[in-house]
Amino acid sequence: MPNSRRSFLTSLGLIAAGCGCAAVLVAPVRAGGWGIFADLPRATHPDELRECALVVHPDVYHVAGAKVSVTLEGILDGKRVTRDLEPIIVGSWRHTYLGIRRDWPEEGRWVVSVAATTDVFHRDHKNGRPVGEPKRLRTVAYVPIGPDGTPEMRETPGGKYDRQPVVVRSSFETRWTTLAGLLRPTDRAVAAR
C-alpha cells in the first residue's frame, strides 16, 4: 500500500510539473488576450512620465518580436494630418509604459493611435475548426483628444479611479472605419469650440 500511495503522489507531482512547464511554454502563444490600456500620469507611474499628457500601457511587450507604433491622426483646417509620435518608453519586460507628450495644436480634431503587432501567428476558428490563413496578432486602440487638448475622459464608478481616458479598441481590419468615425465632428465637440 505505501508503494502505491508513493507512486500515486509521485505521478501527481510529475503531472503538476508537466502542466507548469506547458503553461510556461504556451504563455507567449496565448497572446490573444493582450490589450492596450491608457491612463493619465499618476503618482504610481515612473517619474519620467509625470509631465506627459497620456500614459499608454500596451500589454504586449512580453511577447517576443512585439512592435508598437504611436501616431497622431487628425483633421486640421479641413485637411487630414498623420504623423508619428515618439513616446518615452519606460519600464521593464512586464510593465512597459509609453509616455506621450502633448504634440498637437489646440485647433482641429485629434486621436492618438496605438497599434501593436506581434510575430505570433493565430488562425480564426469556426465550430472548433481552424479556418483561413494564419495571421499575425494585431490590435489597435485609439484615444480621442477632447476640444480642450486633453484626452477625452469617461466616468468609472466603482473603479480604481473616478475618471479614465476613453480607449476605443478596434480590430486591425476595421481600424480605418473606426478612426473615420472618431474624427467626424460631433455636436459636443463643435459646441465646445
C-alpha positions in Angstrom: 0.0 0.0 0.0 2.7 2.6 0.8 4.4 2.0 -2.5 1.2 2.5 -4.5 0.5 5.7 -2.5 4.0 7.0 -3.1 3.9 6.2 -6.8 0.4 7.9 -6.9 1.8 11.1 -5.3 4.9 11.0 -7.5 2.7 10.7 -10.5 0.6 13.7 -9.3 3.8 15.7 -8.8 5.1 14.8 -12.3 1.7 15.8 -13.8 1.7 19.1 -11.9 5.3 19.8 -13.0 4.4 19.0 -16.6 1.4 21.3 -16.5 3.5 24.1 -15.1 6.1 23.7 -17.9 3.3 23.6 -20.5 1.9 26.8 -19.1 5.3 28.5 -19.3 5.7 27.3 -22.9 2.2 28.3 -24.0 2.2 31.7 -22.4 3.5 33.7 -25.4 1.3 31.8 -27.8 -1.8 32.8 -25.8 -1.1 36.4 -26.5 -4.5 36.9 -28.0 -5.6 38.2 -24.6 -3.4 41.2 -24.6 -4.7 44.7 -24.9 -3.8 48.4 -24.9 -4.7 50.5 -21.9 -4.4 54.2 -21.4 -4.2 56.4 -18.3 -3.3 59.9 -17.2 0.0 60.3 -15.4 -0.4 59.2 -11.8 1.9 59.1 -8.7 2.4 55.4 -9.2 4.0 55.9 -12.7 7.7 56.4 -13.0 9.0 59.9 -12.7 9.8 60.3 -16.4 6.1 60.1 -17.2 4.7 62.7 -14.9 4.9 65.6 -17.5 3.2 63.5 -20.3 -0.3 64.2 -21.5 -1.1 60.4 -21.7 0.4 57.2 -20.5 -0.2 54.1 -22.5 0.4 50.5 -21.4 0.4 48.0 -24.3 0.3 44.6 -22.6 2.3 43.1 -25.5 6.0 43.8 -24.8 6.4 40.4 -23.1 5.6 38.7 -26.4 8.7 38.1 -28.4 9.0 40.3 -31.5 6.3 42.7 -30.5 6.2 46.1 -32.2 4.2 49.1 -31.1 3.7 52.3 -33.1 2.1 55.5 -31.9 0.7 58.0 -34.4 -1.3 61.2 -34.2 -4.2 61.2 -36.5 -6.4 64.3 -37.0 -8.1 66.9 -39.1 -6.7 70.4 -39.1 -8.2 73.2 -41.3 -10.2 70.5 -43.2 -7.1 68.5 -44.1 -6.2 65.1 -42.9 -3.0 65.0 -40.8 -1.0 61.9 -39.8 2.4 61.9 -38.1 4.4 59.6 -35.9 4.8 60.3 -32.2 8.0 59.5 -30.3 6.8 58.1 -26.9 9.0 58.0 -23.8 9.4 54.2 -23.2 9.8 53.4 -19.5 9.6 50.1 -17.8 10.7 46.5 -17.7 9.9 43.4 -19.5 6.5 43.0 -18.0 5.3 46.6 -17.3 6.3 48.8 -20.1 4.7 52.3 -20.3 4.7 54.7 -23.2 4.6 58.3 -22.2 3.0 60.6 -24.8 3.8 64.3 -24.7 1.3 66.8 -25.9 2.4 67.3 -29.5 -0.8 68.5 -31.1 -2.3 72.0 -31.6 -5.4 73.2 -29.9 -7.3 73.6 -33.1 -8.6 70.6 -35.0 -9.8 67.1 -34.0 -7.2 64.7 -32.8 -6.8 61.0 -32.0 -3.8 59.2 -30.6 -3.5 55.8 -32.3 -1.5 52.9 -30.8 -1.0 49.9 -32.9 0.6 46.7 -31.7 1.8 43.7 -33.8 3.4 40.5 -32.7 5.4 37.8 -34.5 3.0 35.2 -33.1 0.5 33.8 -35.6 -3.0 32.6 -35.0 -5.9 31.3 -37.0 -9.6 32.0 -36.8 -11.8 29.2 -35.7 -15.3 28.3 -36.6 -17.1 25.5 -34.9 -13.9 24.4 -33.3 -12.0 24.1 -36.6 -9.3 26.4 -37.9 -10.4 28.5 -41.0 -8.4 30.8 -43.2 -4.7 31.6 -43.3 -2.7 32.2 -40.2 -2.4 35.9 -39.3 -0.2 37.9 -37.0 -1.8 39.0 -33.8 -2.5 42.7 -34.2 -4.7 45.2 -32.4 -5.3 49.0 -32.5 -6.5 51.4 -29.8 -7.5 55.0 -30.2 -7.5 57.7 -27.6 -9.6 60.7 -28.7 -8.4 64.1 -27.7 -11.1 66.5 -26.5 -11.6 70.1 -27.6 -9.5 71.3 -24.7 -6.4 69.4 -25.9 -6.5 66.7 -23.2 -7.6 63.1 -23.6 -11.4 62.6 -23.5 -12.4 61.1 -20.2 -15.1 58.7 -19.1 -16.6 58.1 -15.6 -15.6 54.8 -14.0 -17.8 54.5 -10.9 -16.5 51.9 -8.5 -13.2 51.6 -10.4 -9.7 52.3 -9.2 -10.1 56.0 -10.3 -13.2 58.1 -10.8 -12.3 59.0 -14.4 -10.1 57.4 -17.1 -9.3 58.3 -20.7 -11.6 56.9 -23.3 -9.9 54.0 -25.2 -11.6 52.8 -28.4 -10.3 49.4 -29.4 -10.5 48.2 -33.0 -9.5 45.1 -35.0 -6.7 45.8 -37.4 -9.0 45.1 -40.3 -11.6 47.8 -39.3 -9.2 50.4 -38.0 -9.8 52.9 -40.7 -13.6 52.8 -40.3 -13.2 53.3 -36.5 -10.8 56.1 -37.0 -13.0 57.9 -39.5 -15.9 57.7 -37.0 -13.8 59.2 -34.3 -12.5 62.1 -36.4 -16.0 63.0 -37.6 -17.1 66.2 -35.8 -19.7 65.7 -33.1 -22.2 68.1 -31.7 -20.5 68.1 -28.4 -17.1 68.9 -29.9 -18.5 71.6 -32.2 -20.4 73.2 -29.3 -17.4 73.3 -27.1 -15.3 75.2 -29.6 
